[in-house]
Amino acid sequence: MDTIGRAATLRIDRHESGPMLKATVPTELSVEEFVKVAESGYDLIRRLTGCNCLSGRISFVVEENWAEITRVQFEH
């Protein structure tokens, strides 16, 4: 699998139950790529909360970016 240009996006969203760290990953994610996303998410949560555990204060969701629902072109 060609990994050039592949990346995951991590962002904090507001959710009714509290903050949520959402990781959007490319399709056909390998185990090695998933581990990198999980480690990055864990590190970010640890830095945000000051806790060395996933204490439940921030939910962590991983979703696959499998399709574009709508694309808006700004050019004519």
URNORMO-V328481 format. One record per residue. N is the residue number from 1. RES is the residue in one small letter. SS is DSSP state (H for helix, E for strand, C for the rest). OMEGA is omega in whole degrees, 0 to 359 (none if undefined). D_FIRST is the distance of its C-alpha to the first C-alpha in Angstrom with 2 decimals. Layout:
n=(N;N)
res=(RES;RES)
ss=(SS;SS)
omega=(OMEGA;OMEGA)
d_first=(D_FIRST;D_FIRST)
This chain:
n=(1;2;3;4;5;6;7;8;9;10;11;12;13;14;15;16;17;18;19;20;21;22;23;24;25;26;27;28;29;30;31;32;33;34;35;36;37;38;39;40;41;42;43;44;45;46;47;48;49;50;51;52;53;54;55;56;57;58;59;60;61;62;63;64;65;66;67;68;69;70;71;72;73;74;75;76)
res=(m;d;t;i;g;r;a;a;t;l;r;i;d;r;h;e;s;g;p;m;l;k;a;t;v;p;t;e;l;s;v;e;e;f;v;k;v;a;e;s;g;y;d;l;i;r;r;l;t;g;c;n;c;l;s;g;r;i;s;f;v;v;e;e;n;w;a;e;i;t;r;v;q;f;e;h)
ss=(C;C;C;C;C;C;C;C;E;E;E;E;E;E;E;C;C;E;E;E;E;E;E;E;E;C;C;C;C;C;H;H;H;H;H;H;H;H;H;H;H;H;H;H;H;H;H;H;H;C;C;C;C;C;C;C;C;C;E;E;E;E;E;E;C;C;C;C;C;C;C;C;C;C;C;C)
omega=(178;183;179;179;178;180;173;177;176;178;178;176;172;180;182;180;180;181;179;173;182;176;175;188;178;178;179;180;178;177;181;178;179;179;178;179;181;179;179;178;179;180;180;178;179;179;181;185;185;182;179;179;173;190;181;179;177;176;180;182;176;178;181;176;188;181;172;181;181;176;180;178;179;180;178;none)
d_first=(0.00;3.79;6.18;9.23;11.58;10.29;13.40;15.73;19.40;22.21;25.71;29.04;30.66;34.14;34.52;37.78;37.31;36.52;33.70;30.14;27.01;24.34;20.64;18.68;14.94;12.14;11.36;9.17;9.80;8.92;12.19;11.86;11.40;14.27;16.36;16.17;17.33;19.99;21.26;21.56;23.37;25.62;26.53;27.36;29.50;31.23;32.09;33.35;35.46;36.52;35.84;33.67;32.80;31.38;34.93;34.35;35.65;32.30;30.13;26.35;24.31;20.55;19.73;16.80;17.09;16.62;19.24;21.70;25.15;27.21;26.74;29.92;30.33;32.97;33.46;35.91)
